[in-house]
């Protein structure tokens, strides 16, 4: 227990304290106390915070759009072996190093990449399109990185779903649309909430994806924090930004704990 | 929609005129749903696998390109391995090898410590009777949900403060290195191990331990003869998870590493940030193969462990 307190809570506490201190020589925190870093975080970096929230929300929405049908498809296979193989196929990329996966995606979307090559060859565009180093690339990279997090809890929820409720809905005259929205969706909602938060929370704190795939228009909170801590940065300002990040993440955690699927798949 | 109509997929003749429109719409919805039901998963799997497949495929490309194929070749693999035999390629193989060794070293040490501590924490929280147990229970999940970057910078700040205090106290100057990386990795892995072990602990029948005590076992015997063998699959799973997470971690290592302690993810990041060398496809492919082998191995081990634990 002492370990957690010493190497986990104490460092967080230090960052919390540092965020209220003045910037000294070499970017180190010194006395006196001040609130200027929080002010600056919201004034100067407000747009980045909103952009990060937007990216994370868009990533979550896209993951849900793709992940829900995928989870339903896997869960509705008859043979357990097929379900296992399909789940494995979704999870295996997740076990590959995150940097390697991001790089793999970069090779596809970069200017000389395969996607541009084919777009030009098929005559859809005249010249290669700049996709890498745009906000689109960042969202694509985040979806690529966190899609398995969405599929797993929804899969668990769909598998647990009692098919007799769906049958009852049909027997009572519901069409597919109504059966889905009135029965299947509400019953799998905890899985959806859990998956959404499992995507949203790490997407908020993402650093590698925007660093490698985003240009200046794709900067996220994680990049701000990093730039304040490397070299001759501004530790109090970086601390203040990470405190804001922490608060946003905790809101996500509360949502997850309150409405999300409880048991692990 | 009647089920008979659904089975035939078209509007039956006997349906009155005013209901035909709605029925036709229902059938169209069903057809659309059916198509999307397999098309979207197909796209999802393609999206997940295509970049990896392209990466692996083009690691065998004769040209230094990831879009035009110019024939099969093993030259990038040769470059990666060539400086081993001393034929002197431009690729920094010695650095790569050192970073692999560093990664394995950090992962091994931090896994051993984290597994021991995590198991003890799980037992303490599940069995112990002390105030604030619920709070500690919640504390486990903190390192799991906190963004890597926050954890990385907070540890960086923490080490800097501790080192300064240490220097003032003893006059010795400490620097970041393996010690700080291992401490950082243990800090996040303890929580993961504890969560996995707790899950196993929750399925354990406490009466087994009581029976051991009734038969005259002391605490030590009861733990090693009863509790630990039953927990073992959970402990093993936790250790494997910790090892994988430690090998994989980039962000937290990035903020706690010192000079000469480059781990494999740090090395790959360095390659990606500079001019990307063509050998990186080969290196990435080797990493993908290694992780697939590792995952396959852990699944086999876990299955065996689980069987032994329950048998």
Interface residues (C-beta under 8 A of the other chain):
Chain A: X1 X3 X4 X7 X8 X9 X10 X11 X12 X14 X15 X18 X65 X66 X67 X69 X70 X72 X73 X74 X86 X89 X90 X92 X93 X95 X96 X97 X98 X99 X100 X101 X103 X104 X105 X106 X107 X108 X110 X112 X113 X114 X116 X117 X144 X147 X148 X151 X170 X175 X176 X177 X180 X201 X202 X204 X205 X207 X208 X212 X222 X225 X226 X229 X235 X238 X239 X242 X245 X246 X249 X252 X253 X264
Chain B: X1 X3 X26 X29 X30 X33 X36 X37 X38 X40 X41 X43 X44 X45 X47 X48 X49 X50 X51 X52 X54 X55 X58 X65 X66 X67 X68 X117 X121 X124 X136 X139 X140 X141 X142 X143 X145 X146 X147 X148 X149 X150 X151 X153 X154 X155 X156 X157 X158 X161 X183 X184 X186 X187 X190 X191 X199 X244 X247 X248 X250 X251 X255 X264 X265 X268 X269 X272 X273 X280 X281 X284 X287 X288 X291 X292 X294 X295
